[in-house]
Amino acid sequence: MKTLLTILMCCCVLAGCDKGPKSSGSSTVKTLSGFGSKGIVQNGVVKLYRVVNGAVGTVIATTTTADDGSFALAPAEADLTSMVWLELRGAEDGSTRVQCDLASCGVYADSSNDDLNDNGLVDVGEWVNVDSSFRMTAWLVWSGNETAISINPVTHAIASQYSSAPSASTLAAQYAAVQEQLGLMVSPAHLPVLDVLTSDDTAGLQNQLLAAAVASVYGSDAETIEQQLTAVSTGVSTVPMREQSLTRISERALAVARRLPENTRATLVSHLDEVNQNAADSENRLSADDLPMLPPLQ
């Protein structure tokens, strides 16, 4: 009996019987989850890059955003560096869709089922396809235990201020300062994204509208979302994010809040109006309520 058992065990070893988990010799895979937020971004292309000696290097993971704007990257642990670079772009085939979270996000090139009120404009809450020039970025300090990362106009503005990777302490200080500047409930690096037409999370919507308004302020003359984000990346060299006027940012967020559904409109308008009034007093500017009314178009 012992001889038979010995023979069977030897055969199992030679045949490679599964005796539980075993190393394949490859690196452990880590997971980095997050959100693309310029409004919800569907089918956006997310790439994660190594950063070596302060310079953005090779791509180590790629994925696309889901219908709710979320994504999950799976880089090999051995490929990760202490600082990494994230990029979210529109797909080359034009299949990336974005929900507008500004008062206006441009015009529809042709008749579209997404144009809910048939006015030809991409209004707040409506969806529009974007091309591959749609681009947002973010630096991330990799610690191995990451809270969901957000790629949004604020992270893009901060990232665009540096031609090479900032130190971990500098990046943390920038995020903390901008969070305080905008009065956000969470760090800009961890802002979730919400459906502006259906969400009743007024605090979350306030965060999102203020972050979205950053693109509007930098791209005040832009005609499309893509152009607004390009204006962010070029404009920070003239006006860094921390020098932007909260009066102007909150004014644009307030304009969006006034177009939202009734269940969130009143609370959001009240909160953002207070932000705008306080910022105007602090910056010695006119608040949204004090701006002169333009005469009607003839």
N, C-alpha and C positions, 0 to 999 in steps of 0.2 A: 504493500500500500504506500509506504514512504517512497519507494522507488518510483511508482506511478506519479505521485504528487510532484516529486522532484522533476520528472520528465515534463509534466504539464507546465510547471513554472518556467522551466528553461525555454520551452516552446513559446510561451507568452512573451518572454523578454525578447526572444529573437524576432517575433512577429510584431513587436512594438505595441503590445496591448496598452490601452489607455488606463493609466493608474492615477488620473487626476490632472489638474492644471500643470503645465510645464512651460518653460520659457522657450520662445521661438528664436531668441537671440536678438529680436528687434526691440526698439525702445518702447517704453510704456506710453500709451496715448493719453493725453490730457484733454479735458473739455473746457472750452471757453464759450459761454453763452452770452447773448445780448440782444440788442434791439437796434434797428435802423429807424431813426426818427427825424423825418422832415414831413410831418404827418406820417401815417403808416406807409412803409415802403414794401411793396410786394415784389418778389422775384428780383430783388437787387442782388448784385454780385459782391460778396464780402471776401476780402483777401487779408490774410495775416502774414506779416513780413518779419523776418529776423532783423535785428538792429545790431550792427557790428561797428565798434569804434565810433558810435554816434551816427552812422550812416545807415539808411534803409537798404537792406540787402535783398535776399531771395524770398520768394513766397514759400511759406511752410504749411499753409492750409487754406482751402477755398470752400465756400459754400454759398447758398442763396437764401434770401429771407423768405419766411413763410407768409401766409396770408395776413397774419397779425403783426407782421414786421419783425418777428423774432428770428434769431439764427443761432446755430451751434457749430462751432469749429472744433476740429479734432486733430491738433498738431501732435507730432511725436515729441515726447518730453525732451529728448536729446537735441531737438532742433530749436528749442525755445531759448531766448536770451532774456536777460533781466529787464530789458526794455523792448517792447514790440510796437509795431505800427499797424494800424487797422485802416483799411480803405473800403468804402462802400460806393459802388458805381452802378449806373444803369447798364442793363444788358445790351450787348452789341446788336441784338435783333430787335430792340425796341420794345421788349415784352415787360419791362419793369413799369409798375404802376405806383403812383403816389397819391395819397389823399391830401388835398389842399388844407393847410391849417393856417392860412393867411386870409386877409380880406379878399385878395384876388391873386391867382397864380398864373395869369396869362389868358390866352384865348385858345379855343379849339380850332385846329386847322381846318377841320371838316365837320359836318354834322355828326354828332356823337350821342349815343345812348347815355353816356356819363353826364351829359349836360342836362341836369335835372329840371332846370327852369327854362331851357331853350333860349338862353340869351347870348350864347356864343362865348361866354366868359367862364373860366375855371374858377368858380366861387368856392368859398369855404365849405368843406365837407365833400366836394365833388372830386372825382378821380380823373387822373390824366396820365397818359403814357409819357415816359421820359427817355431820352437817348443816353448814349454812353458818356456824354459830357456831364451828366449828373454825377457829382462826386462829393463825398464827405469823408473826413479822416479823423483819426484820434491816436494819440500816443497812449500807451498803457504800460505801467510798471507791472511786470509779471512776478507774482509772489507765490503762485501755485494754488491759492485759494481765492479765486476772483469772484466778487459779486458781479452779477450780470452787467456787462459794459454797454454803454449807449454811444452810438455814433450819430451826432446831431450837429446843428449849426454852431453851437457853442464849442463843442470839442473840436470842430473843424477850424473855428477862428483861433482857438488857443494853439492847436497843432500847427497852423500856418504861420505862426509867429516865429517858429524855429526852423532854421535851415538844417540843423542837426539836432539830435535828440537832447532834450533838456535833462538835467539830473532829476532823480526821483524826488528830491526835496523841492526843487523848483517847480516841477509839474504839480505836486501836491499843493503847493502854495498858490499856484495859479488857479487851480480848481476851487480851492477854499475861498479865495478872494472873489472870484466871479459868482460863486454860490451866494456869498454875502451881498455882492453888488446887486444881483437880480432878486434877492429874497427867495431863492429856491429852497424847497423843503429837503432836497437831497443834492448831492454833488452832481454837476453837469455830466460827469462821467458815468452816472448810473440812472439817468432819467429814463423811465419807461415811456412807452408810446401808447396813446389812447385813440379810439375812434371819436373824433370831435362831435359827431352827430348823435352817437348812442351812449357815450359814457356819462355817468352821473357823478364821477369823481372830480369835484370842483377843484380840490387842491392839486390833483394831478394835472388837470386841464390848465390851471393857471401856470404851473411849471412849464408845460409844453408850449403854451401860447407865447410866453416870454422868451423861451429858447428859439422858437420859430421866428419871432420878431427880429432877432439878431440878423437873420438873413435878409429880412426886409429893409432894415436900416442900412446895412452895407450895400445892398442891391436896390436902392430906392429908384434907380432909373432902369432897372432890368425889366424885361418883358416876359421872361420865363423863369421857372424854378432853377433850371440849369444855370442861367445867367446870374441869378442871385447868389448861388453857391460859389460861382467863379469870382464874383465880386467880393465875397467874404475872404477868399484865399489871397486876393490881391490887395484888398483894402486894409488889412491889418498892419501892413508895413507903414501906412500913413496914420491910421488910428487904431492902436492896439485894443483888444477887447475890453480891457479894464478902463479905458478912457472913453468908451462909448457912453452916450447919454441915456440914463435910465428913463428920463422923461420921454425921449423919442421912442425907446424900446417899448415902454408900457403903453404909450399912445397907440402904437400899432397893435399891440396885444388887445387893448381895449376895443379897437375897431372890429377885431374878430369876435370878441366875446359878445358884442351887440348883435351879431348875426347868428348866434347859436340857438338851439332849441330852448323853449321856455323853461324847461326843468332845470337848466344850469345857468341860463342867461343872467337872471337877476343877481344871484350870488356872485358870479364871476365879475359882472360889471361893477358891482359894489366894491369888491376886493381890489380889482385892478384900477378903479378910479381913485381909491385911497393911495395905492402905490404911486400912481401918476401925480396926484396932488402933492404928496410928500417929496417926490423926486423933483418936481418943478420948484418947490420952495427951496430945497437944498441947492439946486443948480441955478437958481435965479432965472428960470425959464417960464414961459407960459404953459399952463397945464392944458390938457385936451379940452376942458370945458371953457378955458379962457381964449382959445384960438378964435380969430375972427371968422365969421361965417362967410363963405364965398357966395356971390350972387348966383341965382340959377342960370343955367345955360340958355341962351336965346335961340 
